[in-house]
Amino acid sequence: MRHKFRSLKLDKIDHAIIHALQNDGRISNSDLADKVGLSQSACLRRVKGLEKEGVIEGYVAIMNQTAAGMPDNVFVQVTVEKQTKELLAEFERQVIDCPQIMECYLMSGDADYMLRVIVSDASDYEKLHMDVLTALPGVSQIKSNFSLRTVTKKNDIPFNL
């Protein structure tokens, strides 16, 4: 869900709370309060406020892709034949429904979309390419690049203080 942020002013304590939760989403409220220098009740009020405002969107466990049998990342540039509102909406709906497409971005530049797809190996990607990607509405061109190795992958969004 996208929130429209009114002039929400985050202070250093909010930043500390968010930083701690980004690094350990399972931290207890008691430990979080100690870490940021608040009482437990004040800390919980702050966290609930950040959640209500949509600053904190949710909490997840991050699974190891290799342990899940999907060690490979493929970055896929997709160009569609025309950019009508209806075609883009249908394309995006089908992308959202595909479990192997982990991320999808509407882009400027040469390609219309950039996808991050996870697969078990090249033959798994070939099947996904033939059965799913080429069948997406309006696709006119697909360019794929296999990631050789992940150098960095961050979940901690920095703040400009």
Long-range contacts (C-beta under 8 A, 24 or more apart in sequence): 1-54, 1-57, 2-54, 3-53, 3-54, 5-53, 5-54, 5-55, 8-53, 8-55, 10-55, 10-159, 12-161, 13-37, 13-38, 13-46, 14-46, 14-50, 14-55, 15-159, 15-161, 17-43, 17-46, 17-47, 17-50, 18-50, 18-55, 18-56, 18-157, 18-159, 19-156, 19-159, 21-47, 21-56, 21-59, 22-155, 22-156, 22-157, 23-156, 25-59, 25-60, 62-155, 65-118, 69-120, 70-100, 70-118, 70-119, 70-120, 71-120, 72-118, 72-119, 72-120, 72-121, 72-122, 72-124, 72-125, 72-146, 72-147, 73-116, 73-117, 73-118, 73-146, 73-147, 73-150, 74-116, 74-117, 74-118, 74-119, 74-125, 74-144, 74-145, 74-146, 74-147, 75-114, 75-115, 75-116, 75-117, 75-144, 75-145, 75-147, 76-114, 76-115, 76-116, 76-117, 76-133, 76-142, 76-143, 76-144, 76-145, 77-107, 77-110, 77-111, 77-113, 77-114, 77-115, 77-141, 77-142, 77-143, 77-144, 78-111, 78-112, 78-113, 78-114, 78-115, 78-133, 78-136, 78-139, 78-141, 78-142, 79-110, 79-111, 79-112, 79-139, 79-140, 79-141, 79-142, 80-112, 80-113, 80-137, 80-138, 80-139, 80-140, 81-138, 81-139, 81-140, 82-138, 83-112, 87-137, 87-138, 90-137, 90-138, 91-136, 91-137, 91-138, 91-139, 94-136, 94-137, 95-136, 98-132, 100-128, 100-132, 111-141, 111-143, 122-146
